[in-house]
């Protein structure tokens, strides 16, 4: 199976072998039935938040980014539930690539990963962390009717300054974040909500065909719970809806209860989960 962003994800990829019974795959925590939606959102995520280097080892997408340490941009992403051959050798190859970038070897395990991979990593003592939800919601007129019409920023530098300030990021990440945003191929809207000239919340909305993906969603810590995040998100989604998007989606860490609650109140529901794995220090197997 080929989930490379320039290959498409529906009509142009070869079919997966039929799954047994009802088509469910056990990801180690809960079964996921709708693998077509998983494949679609995984591919959309790769397009919307692009790594600077992508290498394919079979159906494993090895994503690396020298200018930004985010795990989504620096991880091995297995994309075929049946691709589990030669695990030891392939993990070693991935480790060498990560070492060349100065990044810790990290696997991102979604429902598309072969169960044998998780079993292999468990046996080798790899840690598991960073469980995240992928959520989606129908993007209809009613959802965004009352949203304030907000024109996306043209000044990427201004957006990045706001994102760094709101999330208290290392300013050294500015060039890397600039490179990522500049590399987004679908149409992307940059949104910043300000009060008195001070940035309060941010969001990037990536309009990709009928999808609207939300990234870099953040609200100033002292201003959370006051509706700023909701306002920013609804303005971003209204922009995407105006341009033809009909389904919104996002990724959020499972332990971020406030954010998950906000998204559920906006009509988002969970599609699937993913998590990360890393080997014991100095022991890659």
ABEGO torsion letter per residue (X at the ends): XBABAAAEAAAABBBBBBBBEAGBBBAGABBBABAAAAAAAAAAAAAABBBABBBBBEABBBBBBAABABAAABBBBBABAABABGAAAAAAAAAAAAAAAGBBBBBBBBAABBAAAAAAAAAAGBBBBGBBBBBBBBBBAAAAAABBBBBBBABAAAAAAAAAAAAGBBAAAAAAAAAAAAABABBBBBBBBBBGGBBABBBBBBBBEABBBBBGBBBBAAABGAGAAAAAAAAAAAAAAAAGBABBBBBBBAABAAAAAAAAAAGBBBABBBBBBBBBBGBBX
